[in-house]
Amino acid sequence: MKIAVDAMGGDNAPQAIIEGVEQARDQYPDLEFDLFGDPAKVKPLIKNNDRLTIKATTEEISMGEEPVRAIRKKKDSSIVRAARAVKDGQADAFFSAGNTGAVLAAGIFIVGRIKGIDRPGLTSILPITKPGADRHSFVYLDSGANAESKERNLVQYGYLGKFYAENVLKVKNPRVALLNNGAEEDKGDKLHKAVWQDLNAEEGLNFVGNIESGDLLYGKADVVVSDGWTANAALKATEGTARMLLTLIKSGILNGGLRAKLGYLFLKPVFHQIGKKMDVSTYGGAVLLGLKAPVVKTHGASDAKAVKNTIGQIRKMLTSGVIEKTVEFFSQASVVDKQGKNE
C-alpha cells in the first residue's frame, strides 16, 4: 500500500512529517511512501530511504492562501501533486498537514467524489470520556467542510459515518445521532426537524435521535452527524473548554502551595492518562469521507507522533476496504434521493 504524502504542509514541516512517516514506515512493513516536496529540504531529514521515494515539487501552498485558486494556480505544489498521484492510481491514499481548504479542494476536484455523494464530509474521530465506556471513540461529521447542508447531505453523512464506524472502528450496528439543540424529536430549526424524520425513516441506520453538544463526549452515539457550521462550532467550544480546564488545573497546582504540588506528584499518572485520552493525535486526522480514496488531513501543528498515528488510521482505512464498500452501496438503487429518502 502506497501513501502520497504532502511533505511540505504544516507548521512543523517537513521535519515532523518526515519523522512521523519514518516511524510509521518502521511500524508497518506493508506501507510505502511517496514524499512530495522540495528535495533540498526533505532529503537531509531522511534517516533511512527504505520504502521512501522523494517526488520533487517546485511550489508550496501556504496556510493563508485561498484554497481553490491555489490548487488551480500551483499545479506543481506538494498538495496538488500528491492528490494527482492518487487520482492517477500511483498511490492509494493522500495525507497532508497543510492548508485545510486546499486539501479539501484537492480531494474534491482532483481525487473526486464517489458517485452518488453530493458533498463529502470532513470526519473527525473524537474520544468518549464516560468512565467504563466499552468504546474509546466515535465518528463526528461534517466537522467543517460544508457550512450549509441539505437534508440529503446529512442522511448521506449518516451512512458514511456508519461504514467508517463498522469497518475502521469495528463497531457493530453503530448508533447514529443528530447533533441538535435538544434531545426531543421536535427540537431545532426546519432543517434539523426534517433531517430527524429522514434519519428515523432509514431502515439501514440505527438512528437513536438527537444529541446535545453537552453530551458529545459521553458515548451516547457511535456516529454523530451535523451540518458543518454547527458541528465545527460545537467542536471548537468543546476543545476550548478542555484547554481552559487544563489551564485552571495547572494554575491551581502552581499557586496552591506545597500540598497542591505533593498532590500532583501522586496524581501525575492519572493526569497523564487523561491527557492521552483527550489528545486528538491519539485518534489520527480528519478524513474527507465520500471521496474515491482516503484523503486525510491532520492538524497543522501536528508533531511526529500525530503524523504516525494518522498514517496508522489511513492504513486501517485501506485494509478494511471501507472506500470500496461505500462505493458499492452508493452505486445501488437504495441510495437516498433528493428529499433524503430511499428511492
RABEL-V527529 format. One record per pair of residues at least 6 apart in sequence whose C-alpha atoms are under 7 Angstrom apart, sorted by the first residue. I is the first residue (numbers start at 0). GAP is how many residues later the second one is. If there is no record, write none. Layout:
# RABEL-V527529
i = <I & I>
gap = <GAP & GAP>
This chain:
# RABEL-V527529
i = <0 & 0 & 0 & 0 & 1 & 1 & 1 & 1 & 1 & 1 & 2 & 2 & 2 & 2 & 2 & 2 & 2 & 3 & 3 & 3 & 3 & 3 & 3 & 3 & 3 & 3 & 4 & 4 & 4 & 4 & 4 & 4 & 4 & 4 & 5 & 5 & 5 & 5 & 5 & 5 & 5 & 5 & 6 & 6 & 6 & 6 & 6 & 6 & 7 & 7 & 7 & 7 & 8 & 8 & 8 & 8 & 9 & 9 & 9 & 9 & 10 & 10 & 11 & 13 & 14 & 15 & 15 & 16 & 16 & 17 & 17 & 18 & 19 & 19 & 19 & 19 & 20 & 20 & 22 & 23 & 23 & 24 & 24 & 31 & 31 & 32 & 32 & 32 & 33 & 33 & 33 & 33 & 34 & 34 & 34 & 35 & 35 & 35 & 35 & 35 & 35 & 36 & 36 & 36 & 36 & 37 & 37 & 37 & 38 & 38 & 56 & 56 & 56 & 57 & 57 & 58 & 58 & 58 & 58 & 59 & 59 & 60 & 60 & 61 & 62 & 62 & 66 & 66 & 66 & 67 & 67 & 70 & 70 & 70 & 78 & 79 & 81 & 82 & 82 & 82 & 82 & 82 & 83 & 83 & 84 & 85 & 85 & 85 & 85 & 86 & 86 & 91 & 92 & 92 & 92 & 93 & 93 & 93 & 94 & 94 & 94 & 95 & 95 & 95 & 96 & 96 & 96 & 96 & 97 & 106 & 107 & 110 & 110 & 111 & 111 & 112 & 112 & 112 & 113 & 113 & 113 & 113 & 114 & 114 & 115 & 115 & 116 & 117 & 118 & 119 & 119 & 119 & 119 & 120 & 120 & 120 & 120 & 120 & 120 & 120 & 121 & 121 & 121 & 121 & 121 & 121 & 121 & 121 & 121 & 122 & 122 & 122 & 122 & 122 & 122 & 122 & 122 & 122 & 123 & 123 & 123 & 123 & 123 & 123 & 123 & 124 & 124 & 124 & 124 & 124 & 125 & 125 & 125 & 126 & 126 & 126 & 126 & 126 & 126 & 127 & 127 & 127 & 127 & 127 & 127 & 128 & 128 & 129 & 129 & 137 & 137 & 138 & 138 & 138 & 138 & 138 & 139 & 139 & 139 & 140 & 140 & 140 & 140 & 141 & 141 & 141 & 141 & 141 & 142 & 142 & 142 & 143 & 143 & 143 & 143 & 144 & 145 & 145 & 146 & 146 & 146 & 147 & 147 & 147 & 148 & 150 & 150 & 150 & 150 & 150 & 151 & 151 & 151 & 151 & 153 & 153 & 153 & 154 & 154 & 156 & 157 & 157 & 159 & 159 & 160 & 161 & 161 & 162 & 162 & 163 & 164 & 164 & 165 & 165 & 166 & 166 & 167 & 167 & 167 & 172 & 173 & 173 & 173 & 174 & 174 & 174 & 174 & 174 & 174 & 175 & 175 & 175 & 175 & 175 & 175 & 175 & 175 & 176 & 176 & 176 & 176 & 176 & 176 & 176 & 176 & 176 & 177 & 177 & 177 & 177 & 177 & 177 & 178 & 178 & 178 & 178 & 178 & 178 & 178 & 179 & 179 & 179 & 179 & 180 & 180 & 180 & 181 & 181 & 181 & 182 & 182 & 182 & 183 & 185 & 186 & 197 & 197 & 198 & 199 & 212 & 252 & 252 & 275 & 280 & 280 & 281 & 281 & 282 & 283 & 283 & 283 & 283 & 284 & 284 & 284 & 284 & 284 & 285 & 285 & 285 & 286 & 286 & 286 & 287 & 287 & 291 & 292 & 293 & 332 & 333 & 333 & 334 & 334 & 335 & 335 & 336>
gap = <29 & 30 & 31 & 91 & 29 & 30 & 31 & 89 & 90 & 91 & 29 & 30 & 31 & 88 & 89 & 90 & 91 & 29 & 30 & 31 & 78 & 81 & 87 & 89 & 90 & 91 & 28 & 29 & 30 & 31 & 77 & 89 & 90 & 91 & 29 & 30 & 31 & 72 & 73 & 76 & 89 & 90 & 6 & 7 & 10 & 28 & 29 & 30 & 6 & 29 & 52 & 70 & 87 & 88 & 89 & 90 & 87 & 88 & 290 & 291 & 289 & 290 & 289 & 28 & 30 & 287 & 288 & 287 & 290 & 27 & 28 & 285 & 284 & 285 & 287 & 288 & 286 & 287 & 285 & 284 & 287 & 6 & 7 & 19 & 20 & 18 & 19 & 20 & 18 & 19 & 20 & 21 & 18 & 19 & 20 & 18 & 19 & 20 & 21 & 42 & 46 & 18 & 19 & 20 & 41 & 18 & 19 & 20 & 15 & 17 & 19 & 20 & 21 & 18 & 19 & 15 & 17 & 18 & 19 & 17 & 18 & 9 & 16 & 37 & 35 & 36 & 34 & 35 & 38 & 34 & 37 & 9 & 31 & 35 & 24 & 26 & 12 & 11 & 23 & 24 & 27 & 28 & 26 & 27 & 6 & 6 & 7 & 8 & 25 & 23 & 24 & 201 & 200 & 201 & 202 & 200 & 201 & 202 & 200 & 201 & 202 & 200 & 201 & 202 & 200 & 201 & 202 & 203 & 202 & 188 & 183 & 180 & 181 & 179 & 180 & 177 & 178 & 179 & 176 & 177 & 178 & 213 & 215 & 216 & 214 & 215 & 173 & 35 & 34 & 168 & 169 & 170 & 171 & 20 & 21 & 24 & 36 & 167 & 168 & 169 & 19 & 20 & 21 & 22 & 23 & 164 & 165 & 166 & 167 & 16 & 17 & 18 & 19 & 20 & 163 & 164 & 165 & 166 & 15 & 16 & 17 & 19 & 161 & 162 & 163 & 12 & 13 & 14 & 15 & 158 & 11 & 12 & 13 & 9 & 10 & 11 & 90 & 150 & 151 & 8 & 9 & 10 & 89 & 90 & 91 & 88 & 89 & 88 & 89 & 84 & 85 & 22 & 26 & 83 & 84 & 85 & 83 & 84 & 85 & 16 & 83 & 84 & 85 & 83 & 84 & 85 & 86 & 89 & 85 & 88 & 89 & 84 & 85 & 87 & 88 & 83 & 81 & 82 & 80 & 81 & 82 & 79 & 80 & 81 & 78 & 40 & 43 & 44 & 188 & 189 & 184 & 186 & 187 & 188 & 71 & 72 & 73 & 44 & 185 & 68 & 18 & 67 & 129 & 130 & 62 & 12 & 61 & 159 & 163 & 158 & 6 & 9 & 6 & 8 & 153 & 155 & 148 & 149 & 152 & 33 & 32 & 48 & 49 & 31 & 32 & 33 & 46 & 47 & 48 & 29 & 30 & 31 & 32 & 45 & 46 & 47 & 48 & 30 & 31 & 32 & 33 & 34 & 44 & 46 & 47 & 48 & 31 & 32 & 33 & 46 & 47 & 48 & 31 & 32 & 33 & 34 & 45 & 46 & 47 & 8 & 30 & 31 & 32 & 6 & 7 & 31 & 28 & 29 & 30 & 27 & 28 & 29 & 26 & 7 & 6 & 142 & 143 & 8 & 7 & 21 & 7 & 8 & 6 & 25 & 28 & 24 & 27 & 26 & 22 & 25 & 26 & 29 & 11 & 12 & 13 & 14 & 25 & 10 & 11 & 12 & 8 & 9 & 10 & 7 & 8 & 31 & 30 & 20 & 10 & 8 & 9 & 7 & 8 & 6 & 7 & 6>
